[in-house]
């Protein structure tokens, strides 16, 4: 008995990579700012984290997400 499941793509798309990159940068900046007690920069990095999520969502809606019209699927 064989059960086949569709691979959801696991976020291998330009939208996902862009969002994660922005969020990792924001998290890194926030961590360093927290260490140096720069509260305004911690909050600014939290805002950048939200921007990263929004950018990912916008790019996915524009066709750059998994299975999007502007993404060439790779064979594994």
N, C-alpha and C positions, 0 to 999 in steps of 0.2 A: 504494500500500500504506500503510495507516494503522495505527499501533500506539497503542492507547489505554492509558494507565497511570492507575491510581487515585492521586489526590492523598492523601498520608498525613496532611495537615492541618498539618504543620510546627509542631506545638505550639501552635496557636491554641486554647487552652482555659484555663479558670480554673485548673486544676491546674498547667499549665505556667507561666502568668503569675505565679502566687503563688510557685512554687518559684524561678523566675528572679529575682523581686524580692527575696526573702529572701537568695538567694545573692549578688546584686549588693551589697546592703547589707553582708553579711558580708565580702565581698571589699574593699569600700571601707573599712570599719572596720579590717580587717586590714592594709591598705596604710598607712593613716595611723598605726596603732599600730606597725608596723614602722619607719616613718620616725622616730617619737619614741622608739624602743627600749623599748616597753612589751610585754615578752614575754608576760606573762599575758593581755593583751588580744589579741595575735596568736593565741594558742592558743584563747582564747574565741571569736574570730571563725572559726577553723577548725571549732570545734564547731558554731557557728551555720550554717556552710556545710553540714555534714552534716545538721543539722536541716532546712534548706531542701530537701535532696534527699528526706528522709523525708516531709516534708509534701507534696511533689509526688506522691510515690508513693501516699500514703494518699488524697489527693484523687482521684487517677486511679482507684484501686480503689473509691472511693465513688461513681464515676459522673461525675466532673467532668473527666475526661480527653478526648482527641480521640475522638469517636464514642461518648462516654459517654451514659448514659441521662438525665442531668440537664443536658445541654448542647444548646442549640438551634443547629443547623447553619445557617450563613449561606451564601446563594448568592453565588458570585463573579461 
